[in-house]
Every structure is written in C-alpha cells, then in structure tokens.
C-alpha cells in the first residue's frame, strides 16, 4: 500500500520532448490522487510547449530555476557538453524539487521510459527505505559494463527523509566536482555515484525482471509479446510470466529528419525480432505524438540529445 504522495521528476530539451510526453501519457494512467509530475525544461521551446499544453498534474519548470536556487552562475560548467551539463544537474533538480515539494516521495524517471503497467507495487515495496534505485541488470557476459555503475539513473526513488535529502546533497557535490560522459577511475557521469549512495542509508534495489528492461538486459528473461486488439492499448508483455512494468528505450535515437534509429552494440538486441517489435511500437507512439503536435503548430524540432 502506497503511503506517501508521489512527485515524478524528469527533464529534457526539445529534442527529447516527444519522449517526455510519451513517458507522461504512459505513466499518468497509474497515478493516484495527489500524485504529480514535474518536468524540468532545458530550453525555452520545451517550456513553451508544455506550458501551452496545460497537461493535468504536470508542472513544467525552466532549468534556470534550479540553477538560480542553487546559486549557480550562467557560466557554471561551461567546460561540459550539453549532455554532461544535463547529467551534472540530475541531483540538483531533485534537490530543488525537495525544496518545493518537501513532503512527497520523489521518483526521478528518465524521459525515455515507457510504462506498460502500474509501478505502484514497486513503489509500495520501496516505501520502507530512504533510497531505491533500479539495477542495470547486466548479464554475466556483459559484467564489464558495470563500469558505468551497478545502478541506472533511469528510475530513482527518494523518501521525504533526512537521510535521503543528505544523500541528494552529497550527490550534488560529486557531480559539481566531476561529471563527464566518460569512464574515469571509479566514476561515470552522474550515474556511478549511485553505487556509493546506496551504501549510505536504508536502501532497496529494484531488479530488472519487470522494471527498467532494456536492450542490454532483456534477453536473459523469458519475454513474451502479444499485440493488443485495441489500437489505443499497448501490447501485453511478460517477463518470466510476470507483466512487465516499464521498458527503458535507451537505444532509440531521433534523427534530424524526424526518423528514428537504434543506437546499440548488443548482439542479442540487434538480432532479436522481439526487440524490433517493442522498438516499432514505441517509435510508432512517438510519431503519433509528433503528428498531434504538428496539428496544433507545436513542433519542437528534430534532433538528438540523450539523457544517458
């Protein structure tokens, strides 16, 4: 049973706006009374579009609000790329959200997640702890990828507790000091720091059997895919006989002409008809959102800016 009201936090610029909207549409079906979304916008266009859409239970916030509240100057982190700046700001948007929503459990979700069923069972299990992160779940042959971190930033839960707040503050210090899109010693972007945070307080990991499935872990499970007879409903997907909750479309890249491609180097995903079906469904939903935005003259533009 879920005790705390939730605030789902994500961020993106105009190139990930369609993914952010699809995240919202797939997740809002399962939110309960008092739950809400806060999306941080990394450019003026994404903020304008979300403000115009006036989506229920969703508050768009310019990233500058979190920067200003944290005392950053506009020149902060000028040595970092666009995506590295986004990585750097991950704990800062959470700290700002804690400031404006101090009594709610925060759940950060990457904008390229899609929810096939309710996450409430996972949320309920993790309410006893201060922190909860989804694992990458790399299979044994890909254990070397743990250099990117045991845990994935894609789904992180923070209780409204002092211990969780202190963990976020510590994370802010670390990304401000070093946050680059490369592996260096025991660091990688904002993500590898989670390994240490998980040891600081009451923590519960989330396994990838049904949550955070992705091209780098799905093939170790018995995945069954059934198309829905209702065009408005997603396909039915099970993992080891259990209905999956979410899929992390980490490898889906939007091109400058508005088409999509897959950025993966995992052989099992490249050769999988199952993955192609899931990819086709997801990109079809993205194209549908693009058409709807064009119909109301709210096209954000095309391109690629990955979260990680």
C-alpha positions in Angstrom: 0.0 0.0 0.0 1.4 3.4 -1.1 1.7 5.8 1.9 3.4 8.9 0.5 2.1 11.1 -2.3 4.5 11.0 -5.2 6.1 13.5 -7.5 7.6 12.1 -10.7 10.5 14.1 -11.9 12.1 14.2 -15.3 14.0 16.6 -17.6 14.7 17.1 -21.3 15.2 19.6 -24.0 13.1 20.0 -27.2 14.7 17.0 -28.9 13.5 14.7 -26.1 10.1 16.4 -25.7 8.2 13.7 -27.5 9.8 11.0 -25.3 8.9 13.1 -22.2 5.3 13.4 -23.3 5.1 9.7 -24.0 6.5 9.0 -20.6 3.8 11.2 -19.1 1.0 9.6 -21.1 2.1 6.0 -20.3 2.6 6.8 -16.6 -0.4 9.1 -15.8 -2.8 6.1 -16.2 -1.5 4.7 -12.9 -1.0 7.8 -10.8 -3.2 8.3 -7.8 -4.9 11.3 -6.2 -2.3 13.8 -5.0 0.5 12.4 -7.3 2.0 14.8 -9.8 4.7 15.4 -12.4 7.4 18.0 -12.5 9.4 18.2 -15.8 12.5 20.5 -16.0 12.9 22.1 -19.4 16.4 22.7 -20.7 15.4 25.1 -23.4 12.8 27.8 -24.0 10.9 25.8 -26.6 10.2 22.8 -24.5 8.9 25.0 -21.7 6.7 26.9 -24.0 5.1 23.8 -25.4 4.5 22.2 -22.0 3.0 25.5 -20.7 0.7 25.7 -23.8 -0.4 22.1 -23.5 -1.5 22.6 -19.8 -1.4 18.8 -19.1 -3.2 17.7 -15.9 -1.0 17.2 -12.8 2.1 18.3 -14.7 4.2 21.4 -13.8 7.0 22.5 -16.3 9.9 24.3 -14.7 12.8 26.1 -16.5 16.1 24.5 -15.5 17.3 28.0 -14.7 15.0 28.0 -11.6 17.0 25.1 -10.2 20.3 26.7 -11.2 19.4 30.1 -9.6 18.1 28.5 -6.4 21.3 26.5 -6.1 23.4 29.7 -6.5 24.9 28.8 -9.9 26.0 31.4 -12.3 25.1 31.2 -16.0 28.7 30.3 -16.7 28.8 27.3 -14.4 30.1 24.1 -16.0 31.0 25.8 -19.3 33.6 23.1 -19.9 30.9 20.4 -20.1 28.9 19.4 -23.1 25.2 19.7 -23.3 24.6 16.2 -22.2 27.2 16.4 -19.5 25.5 19.6 -18.1 22.3 17.6 -18.0 24.0 14.8 -16.1 25.5 17.3 -13.7 22.1 18.8 -12.9 20.3 15.5 -12.1 20.8 15.7 -8.3 20.2 19.5 -8.4 16.7 19.2 -10.0 15.9 16.6 -7.2 17.2 19.0 -4.5 15.1 21.8 -5.9 12.1 19.5 -6.1 12.6 18.5 -2.5 12.6 22.3 -1.7 9.2 22.9 -3.4 7.6 19.5 -2.5 9.2 18.6 0.8 6.6 16.1 1.9 6.4 14.0 -1.2 8.4 10.9 -2.2 10.4 11.9 -5.3 10.8 9.5 -8.2 13.2 10.5 -10.9 12.4 8.8 -14.2 14.3 9.1 -17.5 12.2 10.6 -20.2 12.8 7.5 -22.5 10.9 5.2 -20.1 7.6 3.7 -21.2 5.2 2.2 -18.7 3.2 -0.9 -19.7 1.6 -1.4 -16.3 1.4 0.3 -12.9 4.6 0.8 -10.9 2.6 1.0 -7.6 3.6 -2.4 -6.4 7.3 -1.4 -6.8 6.6 1.9 -5.1 4.8 0.2 -2.2 7.7 -2.2 -1.6 10.3 0.6 -1.6 8.4 2.9 0.8 10.1 1.4 3.8 13.5 2.7 2.6 15.2 6.1 2.1 16.5 5.3 -1.4 15.7 2.9 -4.1 17.5 2.6 -7.5 16.8 0.3 -10.4 19.7 -2.0 -11.3 21.2 -2.2 -14.8 20.9 -6.0 -14.5 23.7 -6.7 -16.9 24.0 -10.4 -17.7 27.3 -12.2 -16.8 28.8 -11.8 -20.3 28.4 -8.1 -20.1 29.5 -7.6 -16.5 32.3 -5.3 -17.7 29.6 -2.7 -18.3 29.3 -2.3 -14.5 32.0 0.3 -15.0 29.0 2.6 -15.9 27.5 1.8 -12.5 25.6 -1.1 -10.9 22.5 1.1 -10.8 20.8 3.1 -13.6 19.7 6.7 -13.2 16.5 5.8 -15.1 14.4 5.1 -12.0 15.4 6.5 -8.6 13.2 6.9 -5.6 13.9 9.3 -2.7 11.8 9.3 0.5 10.9 12.6 2.3 13.5 11.8 5.0 16.6 13.5 6.3 18.8 10.6 5.1 17.5 10.8 1.6 18.0 14.6 1.5 21.6 14.2 2.7 22.2 11.7 0.0 21.0 14.1 -2.7 23.1 16.9 -1.2 26.2 14.6 -1.4 25.4 13.7 -5.0 25.2 17.4 -5.9 28.7 17.9 -4.5 30.0 15.0 -6.5 28.5 16.0 -9.9 29.5 19.6 -9.4 33.1 18.4 -8.9 33.2 15.9 -11.7 30.6 14.8 -14.2 31.6 13.8 -17.7 30.3 11.4 -20.3 33.3 9.0 -19.9 34.6 6.4 -17.5 37.4 7.6 -15.3 38.7 5.6 -12.3 35.5 4.8 -10.3 33.4 7.5 -11.9 31.0 7.7 -14.8 28.8 10.8 -15.4 26.1 11.2 -12.7 25.4 7.5 -12.6 28.4 5.7 -10.9 27.9 7.8 -7.8 24.8 5.9 -7.1 26.9 2.9 -6.1 28.2 4.9 -3.1 24.8 6.5 -2.3 23.2 3.0 -2.0 25.6 2.3 0.9 24.8 5.4 2.9 21.3 4.8 4.3 18.4 2.4 4.2 18.4 1.3 0.6 16.4 -1.2 -1.5 17.4 -2.2 -5.1 14.9 -2.7 -7.9 15.5 -5.7 -10.1 15.2 -5.5 -13.8 12.9 -8.6 -14.4 9.9 -6.3 -14.8 11.2 -2.7 -14.3 13.7 -1.0 -16.5 14.1 -3.7 -19.1 16.3 -2.5 -21.9 18.3 -3.7 -24.9 21.3 -4.7 -22.6 19.4 -7.0 -20.2 16.0 -8.3 -21.6 17.4 -11.4 -23.3 18.2 -13.1 -20.0 14.5 -13.3 -19.3 11.6 -15.3 -20.9 9.9 -12.4 -22.7 6.5 -13.0 -24.3 5.0 -10.3 -26.5 1.3 -10.2 -27.6 -0.2 -7.4 -29.7 -3.3 -5.7 -28.3 -6.5 -5.9 -30.2 -7.2 -2.3 -29.1 -5.1 0.2 -31.1 -5.1 2.5 -28.1 -3.7 -0.1 -25.7 -0.1 -1.2 -25.5 0.9 -4.8 -26.3 0.9 -7.3 -23.5 4.5 -8.1 -22.5 5.5 -10.6 -19.8 8.9 -11.4 -18.3 9.2 -14.8 -16.7 5.4 -14.9 -16.6 5.1 -11.5 -14.9 3.6 -8.5 -16.6 6.4 -6.0 -17.2 6.1 -2.5 -15.7 8.5 -0.5 -17.8 10.9 -0.5 -20.7 13.9 1.8 -20.9 14.3 2.8 -24.5 17.9 3.9 -24.0 18.9 3.0 -27.5 16.2 4.9 -29.5 17.8 7.9 -31.3 15.8 10.6 -33.0 17.5 11.9 -36.2 17.5 15.4 -37.6 14.8 14.4 -40.2 12.4 13.2 -37.6 13.1 9.5 -38.2 14.4 7.1 -35.6 17.3 4.7 -35.4 18.6 2.3 -32.8 22.0 3.0 -31.1 23.0 -0.3 -29.7 26.0 -2.6 -29.8 24.5 -5.6 -28.0 24.3 -8.5 -30.4 21.3 -10.1 -28.8 19.2 -7.0 -29.3 20.4 -6.4 -32.8 19.3 -9.9 -33.8 16.0 -10.0 -31.8 12.6 -9.9 -33.5 11.1 -9.3 -30.1 13.2 -6.2 -29.6 12.2 -4.9 -33.1 8.5 -5.3 -32.2 8.9 -3.4 -29.0 11.0 -0.7 -30.7 8.4 -0.5 -33.5 5.6 0.1 -31.0 7.5 2.7 -29.1 8.6 4.7 -32.2 5.1 4.5 -33.6 3.8 6.2 -30.5 6.5 8.9 -30.8 5.4 9.5 -34.4 1.8 9.8 -33.3 2.8 12.5 -30.7 4.8 14.3 -33.4 1.7 14.4 -35.7 -0.5 15.7 -32.9 1.9 18.4 -32.0 2.2 19.4 -35.7 -1.6 19.6 -35.9 -1.6 22.3 -33.2 1.5 24.1 -34.5 3.7 23.0 -31.6 6.5 21.2 -33.4 9.6 21.4 -31.2 12.1 20.5 -34.0 14.1 17.3 -34.5 17.4 16.1 -33.4 19.1 14.1 -30.6 20.0 14.9 -27.1 20.4 11.8 -24.9 19.9 11.5 -21.2 22.4 8.7 -20.9 
